[in-house]
Amino acid sequence: MKRIFSVFSIFSGLAIALSLLMSLTFTQPAFAEVSEGAKIFNNNCAQCHAGGGNSVSGKKTLKKAALEKYQKYSEAAIITQVTKGKGAMPGFGKKLKSDQIKLVAAYVIEQADKGWVKN
């Protein structure tokens, strides 16, 4: 009888452990995905603005302080700049769709807030 009780106890314990294990929610680790805005930026803007810099005019970077200084620290201002261009920067309004330009503007603000530091 003790042997039957032991076997029953073992199987009961395993059944409880299995049911608890199955009730847990497992998630995959979050891997940094490249946003659509980042992809568009990298394909169209990074040639001159890699890492938030400016290879044409070193003072007018995409760093937060420079964007604020030149009244460009808003998505609306960046959308206008990217669409129409200004100075040495060409306009991308005919090359990119408006939703793509909005994604780039959001990405630039996000990166400026982070200090253009890679994750």
N, C-alpha and C positions, 0 to 999 in steps of 0.2 A: 504494500500500500504506500509506503514511504517513497518507493521508486516512482510510482505513478504520480504522486503528489509533486515530486521534484521535477519530473518531465513537464507536468502541467504548469508549474511555476515558471520554468524556463521559457516555455512557449508563450505564456501570458506576458511575461516581461518583455520578450522579443516583440510581441504584437503591440504592446503599449509603446515601446521605443520606436517601432516602425511607424505607427500612426502619428506620433509626435514629430518624427522626422519628416513625414510627408506633409504635415501641416505648416512646416516652415516655408517661407518664401525666399528663394534664392535669386539673386540678381547678378548679372554679369558686371564686372568692373567697368566703370565709365572710362572709355578711351576718348581722348580729345579728338573730336571730329573737326575737320576744317569746314567752317561755315561757308555758305554760298557767297556771302559778301567778301570773305577772305579769298576765295577762289577768283572772283571777278577782279578784286584788287590786285592779286598776284599776277593775273594775266594782262592787266591793263595799266596799272599804276606803279607797281613795284620797281619798274625800270628806273624811274626818277625818285620814287618815294620809299625805297626799301627801308624797313625798320622805322618808318615814320620820318625819315630824313627828307632832304630835298637836294638832289645832285645838281640842280640848275641854280638855285638861290638858297644858299645855306641858312639864311635867316628865316625863311618862310617854310619851316618844317611842318609836319603834322603832329608835333608834340603839343600837349595841352596848352602850355604857356604861349607858344607861338600862335596857335589857333585863337586863343583869347586876345592876344595883342592885336592881331589883324582882323578881329571881328568875324572869325570863321568857326567859332566853337558852338556850332549848332548844326543839326542835320540839314535844316533849310539852307543855311549858308553854303554848306558843302555840296548839296544837291545843285545849287546855282553855279558854283565854281566848276564842278565836274561837267555839268550840262553845257554851259556856255564857254568855259575856259576864261582865262584872263592873263595878260602879260605873256610870259613864255609858255604858259600851260595851254595846250589845245583843248577845245571843247570835245566832249565825248557824247553829246546829245544825239548825234546821228549814228554813232557806232553802238552805243548801249541803249537798251530799253529803259524807260523811266523806273520800272521796278528794280532793275539791276543797279541803277544809280542810287536808289534809296537804300539798297542793301550795302553798297559801298560806303555810303554816308554813315549808316549805322555802325558798320565795322570800324571806320576811322574814329568815330567818337568812342566806341568801346575800347579800342587800342590806345587812344590818347589818355583815357581814364586809367588804363593799366600801366601807362608809361612805355608802351610798345615793347613789353617784356613778353617773351614767348612763354607759353604754359609749360 
